[in-house]
Amino acid sequence: MRAALYIDGNSTEEKMIPVICDEIHRSDDIVIRKIFGGDIGGEVLKRCRLTTCAVNYDTIEEQKVAMAVDIMTDMEQANADRVYIATSDTAFIPVVEKLNLDGVATVVMGSCNTSRTLVESSGRFIYTEVVYGEKCTASVVDMAEIAREIYSVSSYYKSIGSEADASQVYEGIIRKYPDFDVRNYGYTHFATLVQQNVPGTIVQTDDSGKLVIKVIDDRDTVEKFIYAYMTEKKYKIDDMTELLGALEAEFPGFTIENYGYHSDYGFILSFSKLSIYGNKGVQMKRMFKLSGKSAQN
């Protein structure tokens, strides 16, 4: 895919520029390379083949305006299929939002201290420190939430008799969390992240060679967990939401809808050993095994 790279030299560290270019090269061919402002050394400019722009502008504000104008002009001429903007400056939010509105695939690359406003306005946001190999220090969404999202999507596919395409699940998470990247959590492969953080799933390669996520915590597994939990609670709890909360904690992304139910009562009563008492209490029928002597009487 043809890519256009625009670098805000005033908010992008010089050491990050080569790795930004390398990151883009993994998937795209950079056909436009422009940098605006900043005190960037000649070696970096030469290595990355960057065209320096707005060098005669007196202020940073003028350089920002020049960069914004260049981005929009180039995109109007359809000179690239995807736009990469290296910046941590919220001044470029209107540009990013306009590109999104026009349906232009846009990726913003900035530091871990970038404002959430800019991050969330992006189609995708990549932290430059992570690309550089450093630890992510940004306030990214908790891994537990990511695990719930993966499980929920995979469960949906299972409910319609299909398997979740791992790449589609990944892209779906990015649409919800633009800065999602497995490297933010110390991983290099999505499959490894799923295997180590999403209980009740496995990642496999299907017959076509595509990675898929399969949900394996079927109803039998859920039932065993429920009975074990109720036994620990002395066979009785006063509020069914406690049990449902325990299920959500054990199986990230768990919802009763995945099992064909739309009411908590219906789901609870679908298990033969459970019954409802009061308005919302749950109790488990205790099973006693008769001794041989008792059975003969």
C-alpha positions in Angstrom: 0.0 0.0 0.0 1.3 3.5 -0.9 1.9 5.5 2.3 2.5 9.2 3.0 4.5 10.1 6.0 4.3 13.6 7.6 6.6 14.3 10.6 6.1 17.1 13.1 9.7 17.6 13.9 8.8 19.9 16.8 7.1 17.1 18.8 8.9 14.0 17.5 12.3 12.9 19.0 15.0 12.6 16.5 15.9 9.0 17.6 12.3 7.9 16.9 12.3 8.9 13.3 14.3 6.0 11.8 12.2 3.4 13.7 9.0 5.2 12.6 10.2 4.8 9.0 11.1 1.1 9.6 7.8 0.4 11.2 5.9 1.7 8.2 8.1 -0.1 5.7 6.9 -3.4 7.2 3.6 -3.0 5.6 3.7 -0.1 3.2 5.7 1.6 0.5 6.4 5.2 1.6 5.9 7.4 -1.5 5.8 10.8 0.4 8.3 11.7 3.1 8.0 15.2 4.6 9.3 16.7 7.9 8.2 20.1 9.2 10.4 21.9 11.8 12.6 20.6 14.5 16.3 20.4 14.8 16.9 17.1 13.1 20.4 16.0 12.1 21.4 15.5 8.5 22.2 11.8 8.9 18.6 11.1 9.9 17.2 13.2 7.1 19.4 11.3 4.6 18.8 7.8 6.0 15.0 8.3 5.9 15.1 10.3 2.7 13.0 13.1 4.2 12.1 16.3 2.4 12.4 19.2 4.8 9.5 21.6 4.5 8.6 25.0 6.0 12.2 25.7 6.8 11.8 29.4 6.1 8.9 29.8 8.5 9.7 31.8 11.6 7.4 30.2 14.1 6.3 26.7 15.1 2.7 27.7 14.5 3.4 28.5 10.9 5.2 25.2 10.5 2.1 23.4 11.9 -0.2 25.2 9.4 2.1 24.4 6.5 2.1 20.7 7.5 -1.7 20.6 7.8 -2.1 22.2 4.4 0.4 19.8 2.8 -1.4 16.8 4.2 -4.8 17.9 3.0 -3.5 18.9 -0.4 -1.7 15.7 -1.0 -4.8 13.6 0.0 -7.0 15.6 -2.3 -4.8 14.6 -5.1 -5.0 11.0 -4.0 -1.2 10.7 -3.8 -1.3 7.9 -1.2 -3.6 5.1 0.2 -2.7 5.6 3.8 -1.5 8.6 5.8 1.0 8.4 8.7 1.3 11.5 10.9 4.1 11.6 13.5 3.1 14.1 16.1 2.0 14.4 19.7 0.5 17.8 19.2 -3.3 18.2 19.6 -3.2 21.0 17.1 -3.5 18.2 14.4 -6.8 16.8 15.7 -8.9 18.7 13.1 -6.7 17.3 10.3 -7.0 13.8 11.7 -10.8 14.1 12.1 -11.1 15.5 8.5 -9.1 12.6 7.1 -11.3 10.1 9.0 -14.4 11.9 7.7 -13.1 11.5 4.2 -12.4 7.8 4.7 -8.7 8.1 4.5 -6.8 5.4 6.4 -4.9 7.4 9.0 -2.3 6.3 11.6 -1.0 8.8 14.1 2.4 8.0 15.8 3.3 9.9 19.0 4.8 9.7 22.4 3.3 7.9 25.4 2.4 11.3 27.0 0.2 12.3 24.0 -3.2 13.6 25.1 -6.0 11.1 25.0 -8.0 13.5 22.9 -5.6 13.1 20.0 -5.2 9.3 20.6 -9.0 8.8 20.5 -9.5 11.0 17.4 -7.2 8.7 15.4 -8.2 5.7 13.3 -5.1 4.1 14.9 -2.5 5.4 17.2 1.0 3.9 17.7 3.3 4.9 20.6 6.8 5.7 19.3 8.5 4.5 22.5 6.9 1.1 21.9 8.1 1.0 18.3 11.6 2.0 19.6 11.5 -1.0 22.0 10.9 0.9 25.2 8.2 0.1 27.8 4.8 1.6 27.2 4.0 4.2 29.9 0.7 5.5 28.4 -2.6 4.9 30.2 -3.7 2.1 27.9 -6.9 0.1 28.5 -6.5 -2.6 31.1 -5.6 -6.1 29.9 -8.6 -7.5 31.6 -10.9 -5.3 29.5 -9.0 -6.4 26.3 -9.5 -10.1 27.4 -13.2 -9.6 27.9 -13.5 -8.0 24.5 -11.7 -10.8 22.8 -13.7 -13.4 24.6 -17.0 -11.6 23.9 -16.3 -11.4 20.1 -15.1 -15.0 19.9 -18.2 -16.1 21.8 -20.5 -14.3 19.4 -18.9 -16.2 16.5 -19.3 -19.4 18.3 -23.0 -18.7 18.9 -23.5 -18.4 15.1 -21.6 -21.6 14.4 -18.4 -20.0 13.2 -14.9 -19.3 14.5 -13.4 -15.9 15.0 -10.7 -14.8 12.6 -7.9 -13.6 14.8 -6.9 -10.7 12.4 -10.5 -9.5 12.3 -10.7 -9.6 16.1 -7.5 -7.6 16.3 -8.8 -5.0 13.9 -12.1 -4.8 15.8 -10.3 -4.0 19.1 -8.4 -1.2 17.3 -11.7 0.3 16.2 -12.8 0.4 19.8 -9.3 1.3 21.3 -7.2 3.1 18.6 -4.0 2.7 20.6 -4.3 -1.1 21.0 -1.1 -2.8 20.2 0.1 -6.1 21.6 3.5 -4.5 22.2 1.9 -2.2 24.7 1.6 -5.2 27.0 5.0 -6.8 26.3 3.9 -9.2 23.6 5.1 -9.5 20.0 2.3 -11.8 18.7 -1.5 -11.5 19.2 -1.9 -15.3 19.5 0.4 -15.3 22.5 -1.5 -12.5 24.2 -4.8 -14.4 23.7 -3.4 -17.7 24.9 -1.9 -16.2 28.1 -4.7 -13.8 29.0 -8.1 -15.1 27.7 -9.1 -18.2 29.6 -11.5 -20.5 27.8 -10.1 -19.9 24.4 -7.5 -21.5 22.1 -5.8 -20.1 19.0 -5.5 -22.5 16.1 -4.7 -22.5 12.4 -7.7 -23.5 10.2 -7.6 -25.5 7.0 -6.9 -22.4 5.0 -3.9 -21.4 7.1 -5.8 -18.6 8.9 -5.5 -18.0 12.6 -8.8 -18.4 14.4 -9.8 -18.0 18.1 -12.1 -20.8 19.4 -14.1 -20.6 22.6 -13.7 -23.9 24.6 -15.3 -23.1 27.9 -18.6 -24.7 26.8 -21.7 -25.1 29.0 -20.2 -28.1 30.7 -17.2 -26.1 31.9 -19.5 -23.3 33.1 -21.7 -25.7 34.9 -18.8 -27.3 36.8 -17.6 -23.9 37.8 -21.1 -22.9 39.1 -21.5 -26.1 41.2 -18.0 -25.8 42.6 -18.6 -22.1 43.5 -22.0 -22.9 45.1 -20.4 -25.7 47.2 -17.8 -23.2 48.5 -20.6 -20.9 49.5 -22.3 -23.7 51.5 -24.9 -24.2 48.7 -26.6 -20.9 49.0 -26.1 -17.2 48.1 -28.5 -14.4 48.7 -28.1 -12.6 45.4 -27.7 -14.2 42.0 -25.6 -11.2 40.8 -22.8 -12.6 43.0 -22.8 -15.8 41.0 -23.0 -14.0 37.6 -20.2 -11.7 38.7 -18.0 -14.7 39.6 -18.7 -16.2 36.1 -17.7 -12.9 34.5 -14.5 -12.9 36.5 -13.7 -16.5 35.6 -14.6 -16.2 31.9 -13.8 -12.8 30.5 -16.5 -11.6 28.2 -19.1 -14.0 29.7 -22.7 -13.0 29.1 -25.9 -15.1 29.5 -26.8 -14.2 25.9 -23.9 -16.4 24.7 -25.9 -19.3 26.0 -29.2 -18.3 24.5 -30.8 -16.6 27.6 -32.0 -13.0 28.0 -32.9 -13.2 31.7 -30.8 -14.0 34.7 -33.6 -16.2 36.1 -33.9 -18.3 33.0 -30.1 -18.9 32.9 -29.9 -19.9 36.6 -32.9 -22.3 36.3 -31.5 -24.0 33.3 -29.1 -25.8 35.6 -30.9 -28.8 37.2 -29.2 -28.5 40.6 -30.0 -24.8 41.1 -33.2 -23.1 42.3 -34.3 -19.6 43.1 -35.5 -18.6 46.6 -36.9 -15.2 47.6 -36.6 -12.6 44.9 -33.0 -13.2 43.8 -31.4 -15.8 46.0 -29.8 -19.0 44.5 -29.5 -22.3 46.2 -28.1 -25.6 45.1 -29.9 -28.9 45.7 -27.6 -31.0 47.8 -27.3 -34.6 46.6 -26.9 -37.3 49.2 -25.7 -40.8 48.4 -27.5 -43.5 50.4 -25.5 -46.2 52.1 -26.0 -49.8 51.0 -27.7 -50.6 54.3 -30.1 -47.7 54.0 -31.0 -48.6 50.5 -32.1 -52.1 51.6 -34.5 -50.8 54.2 
